[in-house]
Amino acid sequence: MSNPSKSLFDKVWEAHHVRDLPGGQTQLLIGTHLVHEVTSPQAFAMLRERGLPVRFPERTFATVDHIIPTDSHARPLADPLAEAMLGELEKNCGDNGVTFFDSPSGHQGIVHVVGPEMGITVPGSTIACGDSHTSTHGAFGAIAFGIGTSQVRDVLATQCLALARLKVRRIEVVGTLGPGVYAKDVILAIIRRLGVKGGVGYAYEYAGEVIDHMSMEERMTVCNMSIEGGARCGYVNPDEKTVEYLRGRPFSPEGDAFDRAARGWLAMASDPDAHFDDIVRIEGSEIAPSVTWGINPGQNLGVNESIPSPSDVAQEDQAGVEEALDYMNLVAGQAISDIPIDVAFIGSCTNGRISDLREAAKVARTGHVREGVRTLVVPGSQEVQRQAQAEGLDEIFREAGFDWREPGCSMCLAMNPDKLVGREVCASSSNRNFKGRQGSPAGRTLLMSPAMVAAAAIAGRVVDVRKVL
């Protein structure tokens, strides 16, 4: 009797299943563990206290991203705490034989940019990292989880996690996207439709013609923000684009071994008649360039829409709308394109890759940053930085008045000198618009695509990038 058809999630879960635990969870083998300087020091310390080694150091990879300044990587770092955290990560990696992508290596960058570009992220694997946006790696057909510090400890010590099995929702984005509409707009539209808690208890499988036509970097943007929709992880089935992206990467297999691996990767895709717990369909042609107006990513609109009134939403959402209007200093009925900005940030694990910088540079060619607008363009890694500079993108940005920076997380969460000040409004290509997210307790964040950020920087306010292009 043949096996029933399975989703990719089913296949990966079963391939990494170690045993069922008494409480109903699964002990799951973690194929790859990614670490950075913020959530790993305590975990390594807990191992030392117990006299435990890192169980599989060859499966663990580290980088520095959250605290690294983007004006200069010169050591020692100006912030003593940041320097101490970087020094601790260096020591922990050295003591335990963990590969560390620091600045001198030439491969430093945001952990969710470095993993894929180094060929460490592969289809059919399980990936864990002490960072909520680990779901990014699902673009390759991996099941990737963000974890807390105690779980970082567990993976270092055992290479396993105790996890509850998820339901799977297939989200089909069908048709085609209009001009000026990007992957960032797609995921914002999905979160607006399903809500910031809609994915609780689920893994999201992204599919449909729009996803099929996306590049790997665009798929990473979509999967990156799965967590913003409440999902534990999100993924795209591997295809030939996935295989070609990984071909020739530093940690990819070579020759016949690569071809064998590729056949296995493609076989992990969901079967045509796989069962899903829920299926949602979204028409791509109806998605517009999007902008968040509130204090969670679900509070977003098409660029030509107006700010909602509490009476426009369901009763359970009205208090959240009132809170957002008050914090953002907006009024119901106001056009979202009326919002002026003080800061423009292009970068982050969501939108700091070379294709993001190319699209933003197209807009930067059309004008000059508005007087009084502070700007940061931050490559997601040293490899992205090298590629952008080889293409002359840095000069395009500089000539247009943008500040070209060194790689790092930068203003996404502001655990470094890149912060909002006071009540500044930031047009940001990052992933979260929570209160205080970008370094100021009163700062305000508008999420949008990199091209939209560049357009806002030039206009000094939110603007429809389609009119610029």
HUSUL-V793520 format. One record per residue. RES is the residue in one small letter. PSI is psi in degrees with one decimal (999 if undefined). Layout:
res = [RES/RES]
psi = [PSI/PSI]
This chain:
res = [m/s/n/p/s/k/s/l/f/d/k/v/w/e/a/h/h/v/r/d/l/p/g/g/q/t/q/l/l/i/g/t/h/l/v/h/e/v/t/s/p/q/a/f/a/m/l/r/e/r/g/l/p/v/r/f/p/e/r/t/f/a/t/v/d/h/i/i/p/t/d/s/h/a/r/p/l/a/d/p/l/a/e/a/m/l/g/e/l/e/k/n/c/g/d/n/g/v/t/f/f/d/s/p/s/g/h/q/g/i/v/h/v/v/g/p/e/m/g/i/t/v/p/g/s/t/i/a/c/g/d/s/h/t/s/t/h/g/a/f/g/a/i/a/f/g/i/g/t/s/q/v/r/d/v/l/a/t/q/c/l/a/l/a/r/l/k/v/r/r/i/e/v/v/g/t/l/g/p/g/v/y/a/k/d/v/i/l/a/i/i/r/r/l/g/v/k/g/g/v/g/y/a/y/e/y/a/g/e/v/i/d/h/m/s/m/e/e/r/m/t/v/c/n/m/s/i/e/g/g/a/r/c/g/y/v/n/p/d/e/k/t/v/e/y/l/r/g/r/p/f/s/p/e/g/d/a/f/d/r/a/a/r/g/w/l/a/m/a/s/d/p/d/a/h/f/d/d/i/v/r/i/e/g/s/e/i/a/p/s/v/t/w/g/i/n/p/g/q/n/l/g/v/n/e/s/i/p/s/p/s/d/v/a/q/e/d/q/a/g/v/e/e/a/l/d/y/m/n/l/v/a/g/q/a/i/s/d/i/p/i/d/v/a/f/i/g/s/c/t/n/g/r/i/s/d/l/r/e/a/a/k/v/a/r/t/g/h/v/r/e/g/v/r/t/l/v/v/p/g/s/q/e/v/q/r/q/a/q/a/e/g/l/d/e/i/f/r/e/a/g/f/d/w/r/e/p/g/c/s/m/c/l/a/m/n/p/d/k/l/v/g/r/e/v/c/a/s/s/s/n/r/n/f/k/g/r/q/g/s/p/a/g/r/t/l/l/m/s/p/a/m/v/a/a/a/a/i/a/g/r/v/v/d/v/r/k/v/l]
psi = [130.8/155.8/145.9/154.6/148.7/153.8/164.9/-40.7/-45.8/-45.6/-44.6/-42.6/-46.6/-34.2/-24.5/6.4/125.1/-52.0/161.8/135.6/154.3/-32.0/1.0/-9.0/171.2/136.1/114.8/130.0/133.5/115.7/-41.3/134.4/122.9/135.1/155.6/-174.3/-13.0/-46.5/0.7/-27.1/-44.0/-36.1/-45.2/-37.8/-39.1/-34.0/-42.5/-41.1/-29.9/0.3/29.9/141.3/167.5/123.7/-46.4/78.7/-26.0/-13.4/3.8/134.7/138.4/152.0/168.3/127.5/-44.2/-43.1/-6.1/130.3/151.9/-1.6/-30.6/141.1/8.3/138.9/148.3/152.3/147.5/-33.8/115.2/-36.0/-43.1/-42.7/-40.3/-40.7/-41.0/-42.3/-38.0/-41.6/-41.8/-46.4/-45.2/-40.2/-43.7/-43.1/-25.6/5.4/30.8/134.0/127.9/118.1/84.8/178.4/-44.6/-22.9/-22.0/3.3/15.7/151.3/-175.1/135.1/-36.3/-3.5/-41.8/-44.2/-54.3/-44.6/-20.6/-5.7/17.4/-34.5/119.8/156.6/151.0/5.8/165.9/136.3/136.6/147.9/145.2/58.1/133.6/-23.2/24.6/-20.7/-19.1/-41.9/-12.3/-16.7/-22.2/7.0/28.9/155.0/109.9/127.7/137.5/139.8/164.0/175.1/-40.1/-32.6/-32.6/-44.1/-46.8/-41.6/-41.1/-40.7/-32.6/-14.4/22.5/159.8/151.3/115.8/147.2/138.5/143.3/157.2/165.4/125.2/126.9/123.4/110.7/115.9/108.4/164.6/-143.3/158.9/148.3/169.6/145.4/7.0/127.7/177.3/-36.4/-39.5/-34.8/-49.4/-34.2/-38.6/-38.9/-44.5/-38.6/-40.9/-45.7/-18.1/160.3/-13.0/3.9/-25.9/5.9/126.1/1.7/154.8/140.0/126.3/116.4/132.0/-173.9/167.8/-38.1/-45.3/-40.8/-38.3/-11.7/150.1/169.6/-36.6/-37.1/-40.3/-35.7/-38.3/-44.7/-50.2/-33.0/-42.5/14.5/-40.7/-30.0/-20.2/9.0/-7.2/149.8/-30.7/166.1/149.3/162.5/139.7/137.3/145.0/-167.4/-30.3/-39.8/-46.6/-47.0/-34.0/-40.5/-16.2/126.3/2.9/155.5/-38.2/6.4/150.6/164.9/154.1/-134.2/-32.4/-36.2/-43.3/-39.9/-43.4/-41.4/-40.6/-39.7/-39.4/-47.1/-30.5/-15.2/-12.2/151.2/138.4/151.5/-31.6/30.1/150.5/137.8/147.5/-21.2/149.1/129.3/137.4/132.2/133.0/117.8/-35.9/-15.9/-4.2/130.5/163.9/129.5/152.9/133.4/143.1/-12.0/-141.9/15.9/157.6/-20.1/-19.5/75.7/159.6/159.6/148.7/-21.1/8.3/173.8/154.9/131.9/160.7/152.9/-31.7/-11.7/-12.0/169.2/152.8/-37.8/-14.9/-5.5/-41.0/-37.3/-36.9/-43.5/-42.9/-42.6/-42.9/-40.9/-47.8/-41.5/-7.1/48.8/162.0/145.3/137.4/-13.7/136.0/135.0/-24.7/-2.8/-7.0/118.4/156.5/156.3/-27.0/145.0/125.1/120.2/117.6/-158.8/169.7/-13.6/-43.3/46.9/22.8/172.6/-39.4/-34.2/-44.1/-35.4/-45.0/-40.2/-36.4/-32.9/-40.6/-40.6/-29.3/-18.5/-5.5/-158.8/146.0/134.1/138.9/133.6/-8.6/124.0/136.0/149.7/126.9/114.6/106.8/149.1/-15.3/168.9/-32.5/-44.0/-41.8/-46.6/-44.8/-43.2/-42.2/-33.8/-31.4/-3.6/14.5/-34.8/-38.8/-36.6/-45.7/-45.9/-43.3/-28.8/-0.2/9.5/151.5/112.1/128.0/174.9/159.7/146.6/177.2/-29.1/-132.0/1.5/-49.3/0.5/39.5/36.4/-177.6/-11.1/98.8/153.9/157.4/128.6/-130.3/21.4/146.3/127.3/123.7/117.0/138.9/13.6/-159.3/-11.6/137.2/31.3/160.0/129.8/4.6/-37.3/28.1/-18.2/131.4/-21.3/0.7/152.7/136.5/132.3/112.0/140.6/176.8/159.9/-38.6/-39.8/-37.2/-45.7/-40.8/-40.0/-37.5/-38.8/-39.1/-21.7/10.0/171.1/134.2/151.1/112.7/-23.1/-30.2/-26.7/-42.6/999]
